[in-house]
Amino acid sequence: MTQPSALVLGGGGLAGIACEIGILHALAEQGFDPTSCDLMVGTSAGATVGGRLAAGTEIGDMFDRQAESARQTRELTPDVWPEDMAALWEAFAAQADADAEERVAGFWS
């Protein structure tokens, strides 16, 4: 009789997903099959990775998708260039400063 095994994956948002996929990919290259575990448990990001594994997505496919920009999903690609984002933040900060000055002036009136 073999010892039961479990794959336990933690959280961590997008970085957690990327990290877990990278680690599992490296382990798979060394011969470890994460789907061979008797039990898969995951929290947050780990539940996402574990769910995809349990649904039959190959770890190599998950790794390739995150490593190749052409295969990444559109929602992770910003629609604003860094230069434009800097201008947006400057405009936001200027408005926030103006609003703060108005509130302070109104407080002392």
N, C-alpha and C positions, 0 to 999 in steps of 0.2 A: 504494500500500500504506500502510495506517495504522499508526501506532506502537502496539504492544501496551500495554495499561494494566493496573495492578494496584491493588486496594483492600487496604490493609494496616491491620488493626485491632488495637490493643493490649489489654492486660488492665486490671484495676482493680476487679474485683468489681461490686457493684450500681451503684456510682457510675460505673464505667467503661462499663457497659451504658447507663446513662441519658445519659451524656455523648456517647457515640458515636451513639446514636439521635438525640439533639438536633442534633448537628452534621450527620449525614446528612440529617435532615429539613430543616434550613436549606439545605443544598446542593441538595436535591431541589426546594425552592421556587424556587431560582435556575436550575433546568433541568438539574442534574446527576442522571443516573440511575445509582445505585450498582451496579445489576445489569448495566450495560453493560460493566463491566470484564471483561477477558479472564481475570483471575485474582483470587480472593479469598483472603486469608490472615488468620488471626486467632489470637491467643493468649488463652486463658482467656475473659474477657468478650468480646473481639473475635471469638472462635470462636463464641460464642453468638449474637451479632448477625449475623455473616457466615453462619452456618448457617441462621438464620431467613430471611435475605434469599435465600439459595440455594434454600431450600425454597418460596419464592414469597410469603412474608409481605411485604406492602407496608410501606415505611418509614412512611408516614402512619398505618397501623394500629398499628404499634409505638409511634409517638409518642403517638397518641391514648390507647392503653392505659396508658401511664405518666403521662400528664397528667390523666386523669380517674380520680378515686379509685373511682368506681363500677365501673370496668373492671379494677381492680387485683386481683391474686390474693390469696386469703385468707391464704396463708402469710406475706405481707409485712406483715400487719396485726397489731399486738400484741394479745394477749388480756388484758393487764394494764394498767390505768390508771396514769398516772404516780404518783399518790398511793399506790396499792397497791404499786408497784414500790419506792418510797422506804421503805415499811414493811418490805418483804421484805429490802431491803439492810441496813436497821438490824438486823433480827433475825439476818441472816447475819453481820454484823460483830460483834454481841454474842456469838454462838456461837463465832466465830473467836477473839475475844479470850479467852473463857473457856478454849477449847482450848489456846491459846498459854500462858496462865498455868499451866494444869495441866501442860503439858509442861516449862515452865521449872522449876516447883516439883519435878517428878519428877526432873529432871536434877540438881538440887543436893541431892537427898535421899540 
